[in-house]
């Protein structure tokens, strides 16, 4: 080992002298024939510009979709609000009318109850389906449960008073104004919270920028609170003056006795701080000092540039070499994790869905009970018996307008909530969520009721209230207050794309009474979410190690990979993810010298990456040798490129052992040297002939960042090449990605994340690497481990409880087999590996289902049906061919079946007893034969179908 280190040192010193000579030579004039032509320069410039900015069509499409989401959300929210207020208004006015109006009002009361509790029943069912049976999601703590129950009761009181009582005491326009009063407590809390901001910032970081930002935030919140108070005062005055019809009149004491508790209950229960306390887990409060010290150290190291120590890496890879040279028995003990996250005392799994079950159930019961009690107290003479009679009048006495308002409220609330979620999860929340809710929803609702009043839809006696000066001033002040307070926080907040509901909202529920207010106050913001982290800052700490396996690829295939690495290097800027690239070259060293394939790669590195071959650091290693360059882009950011040349006499060949090498390097050396957290470190695996762009890499990493239970993400692969074999693979790849992987992603988990272009989480690799590095001991092991290493790696991840996802937004291109021989060999490996891993998945179903909650019964049935269909595919083909031959050439079905079974048995014997060349020749002959037969089958089947259609028409 010492000799190796000495050799590596001497080589490095030689490379230094060589690089100085090269620098002198580079100063000489470059010949014209060595430069790029104008055409090539222009094409390269346009390609580079296109790689780093979206097309105009994409930008226009995104703005159109944002505008569409804005309109849809606005329509749904207004429809929901108009529906709930209209039903309540008709109910209150009808109770003072004749007998028919009273019966209609009783039915309206029941419909109002149904419309109010439907969202909570729906949330309760979703909570049961999403969280009740998941063992990985803990039940909330006792404190969270008590707080959740109390908040649910308080919210139910406010909702009941606002929906069932207030509309009977004033007009609908005033109700719209008073609904904006629920922002009172959140705005006042923002003012109080703004004075605590300096305490959370280190004194040495209190620069002018921070001070200005804090002062501006305080001014904004103080102004918002004053506007909110003034707006409520004007709205209260309008509420005092705008009483309902004389038959429903009530004293001011009673009217304000209903208003004040309604506002306070909803306003207090919807304070973001109160909602954030619901999600507190044990791990938020209990963190060991060692863990905190490690986290602080990690944040310090995150700001330092990455370094690289070749000698330390070589020592680490020596252990990998010993692992692969010697027999590696199966390990029964789990690998002990040393990462900082593992040092917390409790798992910090969010308990949102199980908390949703409790809170939805409490709200449903409380609203049903409180609505009957409060309505009887506020409006004497309407006893609880009216509720019983209302069920009988629900269908007979309600008009079409009542049903329209009822359906509008339920549908508008449901679709409004999911439209808001789509706008937020697609990062269109500024104009698709914040703008319509803060600026337009309340004024348009006010105008809508004014139009309805003019057309006498609700039977209001006068419309003078809508033009009243106090009402208009209240409208302006309340809209301005919610815009510069809540709207300001929503616009400032940045979130990752495609986040789930429990990451976007405090609790994944909604309400039909005050939908827009609930959406704005339940949406998480950077200001109130203590767990939120700026995506840009988080991305700047992320390290991605590009690991490529290579073995005698053609020059045009190598060129594709190097061009992709160059695009990654050019895209690196301040605040973005950091990359480094490693290429593991099999059978690359012979007699301590690199092979011709390696020299070809080095030549392409010099040509494509704008570095000199002599400038590399050449190091003798225990597994062979390595070449290393530092790629520097225009912004002076560096990307390390290291080519590991494996000597087959020192270390095992083949792709799986190259994967074991780079996985062990990342886990045992890279993470320790950089003091990295595993949740911020990823491995991007690629093949040597793959082409990808920066956007695709970012799309894969975004999916990994938003969900820490995802162990791997794969992209959509496009095959390259020409000829009939490639044409078939274009169709096959499309079916495999657009149908099979998409279905697996939805039903449970993708079962194969191809190594040609996928991202793996380091913590997931740590869980499965001990098993993945074991030797083949049985025949079945050979089918799973060496015939399809990528699929077996993913099978181990699924068994360990990780989820694998498919990202259709990320794409890559790779060369596929163009001749029959290579295609046949590839598919012979893939088909056997797929069947073996599917059989293993079904066999160990009970164990997998305990460790991985995503592997459900539906997922098992889907895979079992897939396995069964694959197993019976030969017999299915025989039956199809038999039927076609019967139609085409009138061949006896029995003879046809016997002949095909005979051919199948003979081919199986050929595969078992003859050489590979003979097998390929037999496969070619049978492929041509079956092509002719299937042509006849298609023609015969078409003729038979035409005959059947003709007979049917004649019979008619």
Secondary structure as the mmCIF struct_conf table of DSSP 4:
data_model
#
loop_
_struct_conf.conf_type_id
_struct_conf.id
_struct_conf.beg_label_comp_id
_struct_conf.beg_label_asym_id
_struct_conf.beg_label_seq_id
_struct_conf.end_label_comp_id
_struct_conf.end_label_asym_id
_struct_conf.end_label_seq_id
HELX_RH_AL_P HELX_RH_AL_P1 UNK A 2 UNK A 26
TURN_TY1_P TURN_TY1_P1 UNK A 27 UNK A 27
BEND BEND1 UNK A 28 UNK A 28
HELX_LH_PP_P HELX_LH_PP_P1 UNK A 29 UNK A 31
HELX_RH_3T_P HELX_RH_3T_P1 UNK A 32 UNK A 34
BEND BEND2 UNK A 35 UNK A 35
HELX_LH_PP_P HELX_LH_PP_P2 UNK A 36 UNK A 37
HELX_RH_AL_P HELX_RH_AL_P2 UNK A 38 UNK A 51
TURN_TY1_P TURN_TY1_P2 UNK A 52 UNK A 52
BEND BEND3 UNK A 53 UNK A 53
HELX_RH_AL_P HELX_RH_AL_P3 UNK A 56 UNK A 94
TURN_TY1_P TURN_TY1_P3 UNK A 95 UNK A 96
BEND BEND4 UNK A 97 UNK A 97
HELX_RH_AL_P HELX_RH_AL_P4 UNK A 99 UNK A 127
HELX_RH_PI_P HELX_RH_PI_P1 UNK A 128 UNK A 132
TURN_TY1_P TURN_TY1_P4 UNK A 133 UNK A 133
TURN_TY1_P TURN_TY1_P5 UNK A 135 UNK A 136
BEND BEND5 UNK A 137 UNK A 137
HELX_LH_PP_P HELX_LH_PP_P3 UNK A 138 UNK A 141
HELX_RH_AL_P HELX_RH_AL_P5 UNK A 142 UNK A 160
HELX_RH_PI_P HELX_RH_PI_P2 UNK A 161 UNK A 165
HELX_RH_3T_P HELX_RH_3T_P2 UNK A 166 UNK A 168
TURN_TY1_P TURN_TY1_P6 UNK A 169 UNK A 169
BEND BEND6 UNK A 170 UNK A 170
HELX_RH_AL_P HELX_RH_AL_P6 UNK A 172 UNK A 179
HELX_RH_3T_P HELX_RH_3T_P3 UNK A 180 UNK A 182
HELX_RH_AL_P HELX_RH_AL_P7 UNK A 183 UNK A 194
TURN_TY1_P TURN_TY1_P7 UNK A 195 UNK A 196
HELX_RH_3T_P HELX_RH_3T_P4 UNK A 197 UNK A 200
BEND BEND7 UNK A 201 UNK A 201
HELX_RH_3T_P HELX_RH_3T_P5 UNK A 203 UNK A 205
HELX_RH_AL_P HELX_RH_AL_P8 UNK A 208 UNK A 241
HELX_RH_3T_P HELX_RH_3T_P6 UNK A 246 UNK A 248
HELX_RH_AL_P HELX_RH_AL_P9 UNK A 252 UNK A 269
TURN_TY1_P TURN_TY1_P8 UNK A 270 UNK A 270
HELX_RH_AL_P HELX_RH_AL_P10 UNK A 272 UNK A 278
TURN_TY1_P TURN_TY1_P9 UNK A 279 UNK A 279
HELX_RH_AL_P HELX_RH_AL_P11 UNK A 282 UNK A 285
HELX_RH_AL_P HELX_RH_AL_P12 UNK A 289 UNK A 302
TURN_TY1_P TURN_TY1_P10 UNK A 303 UNK A 303
BEND BEND8 UNK A 304 UNK A 304
HELX_LH_PP_P HELX_LH_PP_P4 UNK A 305 UNK A 306
HELX_RH_AL_P HELX_RH_AL_P13 UNK A 310 UNK A 325
BEND BEND9 UNK A 326 UNK A 326
HELX_LH_PP_P HELX_LH_PP_P5 UNK A 329 UNK A 331
BEND BEND10 UNK A 333 UNK A 333
HELX_LH_PP_P HELX_LH_PP_P6 UNK A 334 UNK A 337
BEND BEND11 UNK A 339 UNK A 339
HELX_RH_3T_P HELX_RH_3T_P7 UNK A 340 UNK A 343
BEND BEND12 UNK A 344 UNK A 346
HELX_RH_AL_P HELX_RH_AL_P14 UNK A 352 UNK A 378
BEND BEND13 UNK A 379 UNK A 379
TURN_TY1_P TURN_TY1_P11 UNK A 380 UNK A 381
TURN_TY1_P TURN_TY1_P12 UNK A 384 UNK A 384
HELX_RH_AL_P HELX_RH_AL_P15 UNK A 385 UNK A 393
TURN_TY1_P TURN_TY1_P13 UNK A 394 UNK A 397
HELX_RH_AL_P HELX_RH_AL_P16 UNK A 400 UNK A 425
TURN_TY1_P TURN_TY1_P14 UNK A 426 UNK A 427
HELX_RH_AL_P HELX_RH_AL_P17 UNK A 429 UNK A 429
HELX_RH_PI_P HELX_RH_PI_P3 UNK A 430 UNK A 434
HELX_RH_AL_P HELX_RH_AL_P18 UNK A 435 UNK A 435
HELX_RH_PI_P HELX_RH_PI_P4 UNK A 436 UNK A 440
HELX_RH_AL_P HELX_RH_AL_P19 UNK A 441 UNK A 454
TURN_TY1_P TURN_TY1_P15 UNK A 455 UNK A 456
BEND BEND14 UNK A 457 UNK A 458
BEND BEND15 UNK A 461 UNK A 461
HELX_RH_3T_P HELX_RH_3T_P8 UNK A 464 UNK A 467
HELX_RH_AL_P HELX_RH_AL_P20 UNK A 469 UNK A 482
HELX_RH_PI_P HELX_RH_PI_P5 UNK A 483 UNK A 487
HELX_RH_AL_P HELX_RH_AL_P21 UNK A 488 UNK A 492
TURN_TY1_P TURN_TY1_P16 UNK A 497 UNK A 498
HELX_RH_AL_P HELX_RH_AL_P22 UNK A 501 UNK A 504
STRN STRN1 UNK A 505 UNK A 505
BEND BEND16 UNK A 506 UNK A 508
BEND BEND17 UNK A 512 UNK A 514
HELX_RH_AL_P HELX_RH_AL_P23 UNK A 515 UNK A 522
STRN STRN2 UNK A 523 UNK A 523
TURN_TY1_P TURN_TY1_P17 UNK A 526 UNK A 528
TURN_TY1_P TURN_TY1_P18 UNK A 530 UNK A 531
HELX_RH_AL_P HELX_RH_AL_P24 UNK A 535 UNK A 541
STRN STRN3 UNK A 543 UNK A 550
BEND BEND18 UNK A 551 UNK A 552
HELX_RH_AL_P HELX_RH_AL_P25 UNK A 555 UNK A 571
TURN_TY1_P TURN_TY1_P19 UNK A 574 UNK A 575
BEND BEND19 UNK A 576 UNK A 576
STRN STRN4 UNK A 578 UNK A 585
TURN_TY1_P TURN_TY1_P20 UNK A 586 UNK A 587
STRN STRN5 UNK A 589 UNK A 590
TURN_TY1_P TURN_TY1_P21 UNK A 591 UNK A 592
STRN STRN6 UNK A 593 UNK A 594
HELX_RH_AL_P HELX_RH_AL_P26 UNK A 596 UNK A 608
BEND BEND20 UNK A 609 UNK A 609
HELX_RH_3T_P HELX_RH_3T_P9 UNK A 613 UNK A 615
BEND BEND21 UNK A 616 UNK A 616
STRN STRN7 UNK A 617 UNK A 621
TURN_TY1_P TURN_TY1_P22 UNK A 622 UNK A 623
STRN STRN8 UNK A 624 UNK A 632
TURN_TY1_P TURN_TY1_P23 UNK A 634 UNK A 635
BEND BEND22 UNK A 636 UNK A 636
STRN STRN9 UNK A 638 UNK A 646
TURN_TY1_P TURN_TY1_P24 UNK A 648 UNK A 650
BEND BEND23 UNK A 651 UNK A 651
BEND BEND24 UNK A 654 UNK A 654
HELX_RH_AL_P HELX_RH_AL_P27 UNK A 655 UNK A 665
HELX_RH_PI_P HELX_RH_PI_P6 UNK A 666 UNK A 670
HELX_RH_AL_P HELX_RH_AL_P28 UNK A 671 UNK A 673
TURN_TY1_P TURN_TY1_P25 UNK A 674 UNK A 675
HELX_RH_3T_P HELX_RH_3T_P10 UNK A 678 UNK A 680
STRN STRN10 UNK A 681 UNK A 687
TURN_TY1_P TURN_TY1_P26 UNK A 688 UNK A 689
STRN STRN11 UNK A 690 UNK A 691
HELX_RH_AL_P HELX_RH_AL_P29 UNK A 694 UNK A 706
TURN_TY1_P TURN_TY1_P27 UNK A 708 UNK A 709
STRN STRN12 UNK A 710 UNK A 720
BEND BEND25 UNK A 723 UNK A 723
HELX_RH_AL_P HELX_RH_AL_P30 UNK A 724 UNK A 735
HELX_RH_PI_P HELX_RH_PI_P7 UNK A 736 UNK A 741
HELX_RH_AL_P HELX_RH_AL_P31 UNK A 742 UNK A 747
BEND BEND26 UNK A 748 UNK A 748
BEND BEND27 UNK A 751 UNK A 751
TURN_TY1_P TURN_TY1_P28 UNK A 755 UNK A 756
STRN STRN13 UNK A 757 UNK A 761
HELX_RH_AL_P HELX_RH_AL_P32 UNK A 762 UNK A 772
TURN_TY1_P TURN_TY1_P29 UNK A 773 UNK A 773
HELX_LH_PP_P HELX_LH_PP_P7 UNK A 774 UNK A 776
BEND BEND28 UNK A 778 UNK A 778
HELX_RH_AL_P HELX_RH_AL_P33 UNK A 779 UNK A 781
HELX_RH_PI_P HELX_RH_PI_P8 UNK A 782 UNK A 786
BEND BEND29 UNK A 787 UNK A 787
HELX_RH_AL_P HELX_RH_AL_P34 UNK A 789 UNK A 799
TURN_TY1_P TURN_TY1_P30 UNK A 800 UNK A 801
STRN STRN14 UNK A 803 UNK A 815
BEND BEND30 UNK A 819 UNK A 819
HELX_RH_AL_P HELX_RH_AL_P35 UNK A 820 UNK A 843
TURN_TY1_P TURN_TY1_P31 UNK A 844 UNK A 844
HELX_RH_AL_P HELX_RH_AL_P36 UNK A 845 UNK A 851
TURN_TY1_P TURN_TY1_P32 UNK A 853 UNK A 854
BEND BEND31 UNK A 855 UNK A 855
HELX_RH_AL_P HELX_RH_AL_P37 UNK A 857 UNK A 871
TURN_TY1_P TURN_TY1_P33 UNK A 872 UNK A 872
HELX_RH_AL_P HELX_RH_AL_P38 UNK A 873 UNK A 889
HELX_RH_AL_P HELX_RH_AL_P39 UNK A 893 UNK A 913
BEND BEND32 UNK A 914 UNK A 914
HELX_RH_AL_P HELX_RH_AL_P40 UNK A 916 UNK A 955
#
